[in-house]
Amino acid sequence: MAFFLSSSSNFVHPQLQPIVAKMTLLDTLFFYVIHFVDKLGIWHRLPVFMGLAYLGIRRHLHQRYNLLHVGRINGQKYDTERLSYRTADGTCNHPHDHLVGSQGTCFGRNMPPSTSPYGLLEPHPAIVASKLLARKKFVDNGKQFNMIACSWIQFMIHDWVDHLEDTEQVEIKSPEEIATGCPLKSFKFYKTKKVPTASTSSDSDCLNARTPWWDGSVIYGNNMEGMQRVRTFKDGKLKISGDGLLEHDENGIPISGDVRNCWAGFSLLQALFAKEHNAVCDMLKVHYPDLDDEKLYRHARLVTSAVIAKIHTIDWTAELLKTDTLLAGMRINWYGFLGKRFKDLHGHILGPILNGLVGLKKPRDHGVPYSLTEEFVSVYRMHALLPDKLILRDIESTASEDKCPPILEEVLMRDMAGKEGERRLSTIGMEQMLVSMGHQACGAITLWNYPSWMRNLIAHDVNGEDRADPVDMAALEIYRDRERGVARYNEFRRNLLMIPINKWEDLTDDKEVVEALKEVYGDDVEKLDLQVGLHAEKKIKGFAISETAFFIFLLIASRRLEADRFFTTNFNSKTYTEKGLEWVNKTETLKDVIDRHFPDMTRRWMKCSSAFSVWDWEPNPESYIPLYLRPAP
Ligand code: HEM
């Protein structure tokens, strides 16, 4: 809704042309009516209801026009009654096709592959990285989002997506004109693997090395081998070390579901949720002493995955898009308009709007088998969240209760990654790391904020081992979107039923940014890379991300819940156990989970209402109450 401009559309998919025109009207209409109602001040909740109605219509249109069939899945029917647990490789979730959403299936698409005429090196990715992305000075996100929130989203990405690589390498050399400003004169990386599929949208597609379901694979692994690595095979539990952190193998690699490109903050969340899983096992064993190791594991995995999905939906996302409408919207996704109390008392009896997506009688995929999409991966390229240094705090301090813990040390982020990061984390410990990350704001998603240390990064392979060649991640991300046929910014917006930009000033008011965009792209707004557009776009107040990225979120956040039978048909006490379901229902936020394991620490140091906002921020107990139930201000 930020742009109300008109434009001719060069690259929009022909089917979408008439809809785009209608969306202009819809966006404009809603914008002015909401604004007017707000000004009149008739009823303080009315603008929120109207905002929700707008988002409902938007989501419906995206479900209709932005879910494309990709790849061929020829799975088989199977016995859903017998397989009422999450499998190691994500098979047997879709009710009729056992392969949908399993490891190694294709990425989907929200729009056809790009039709733009520009080449892979046009403009050169290293020029885009150096002139528009590279951090000049660290810009933080204010108090809205902390380092736990930053690690959380990496934790989720590693649950959902990872493009399988080819065995063939590519080398990118920096052009002469910027070679001196580039940390790497050239860098090598593996191509993205593509397989011929001849689906309706493209000839070849990319494969997801992770299971796209919200199944906790980041802690449980993406296949049988990964799952066996993390289990103790006693009382359903996962391996964790005596200090509550992850165990490591003889090479110093953490024992967890996913070990690629990890750093201490990410590994900390893996350990916290392995601990949560084990606590669920203990609880289940007390109430159901007859359950064996396998059954305890299966139930605890379902419960822990649902806790993670719930925290992401009603806690993390509400902090990311900090507006009353989105806070209400995300709670409605989980509980429905009638709220938690109604659902607790009567169950899911009134459909998705009134009772939420979770607990629907049947999963819904809107006619397109579930997968996560290329465009979804692109809008989650948020490495700008990462700072240059991690600020460690002294939690033994006797500072008065209302002060934040004093700073002990600042450690380079580079030193907190990989094996070195794991070694450091083991001396820091879980509580100190949580308090430190809780008190540190993460980076803002804006231009000139891409961490410099990632422009010369030794990435890790799937086994967690260092790669031989360093990469310039900022340049690589620009290349990846082009290589995978993700539309450039304007084409992306048109395909999302949004108004494209006509001139740089439509994107931002910042004159310095406009100058830099002109220097890289000339006057050709169609050339603008998606990443640059997402980072440059003027943000809606309260949103940490762009509006363009948000519409992909709106579609996929619901899809992850409504397409999964373990959040719909099987979200019941028979599958989860009565006590397991109660555990999910009682856990609302990450703060609840941290509090369960470290009550003294949260009492002492966590002042805010969400564990994802900076911890010395004023608490806002209201944010736990659905907006439509809150008293008038
Ligand atoms: C220290 C922390 C991190 C490191 C070292 C790291 C490193 C990497 C590397 C090496 C890649 C693969 C690049 C390629 O070959 O295409 C990657 C991909 C990606 N990262 Fe990160 N990352 C970190 C944190 C994050 C965070 C906080 C986010 C936030 C959302 C994020 C989101 C992504 C996404 C969406 C991809 C693309 C995945 C795909 O291609 O399927 N990463 N990261």
Residues whose N, C-alpha, C, O or C-beta is under 5 A from the ligand:
A	BS01	HEM	C150 I153 Q154 I157 V161 D162 H163 N261 W263 V377 Y380 R381 M382 H383 A417 A459 R480
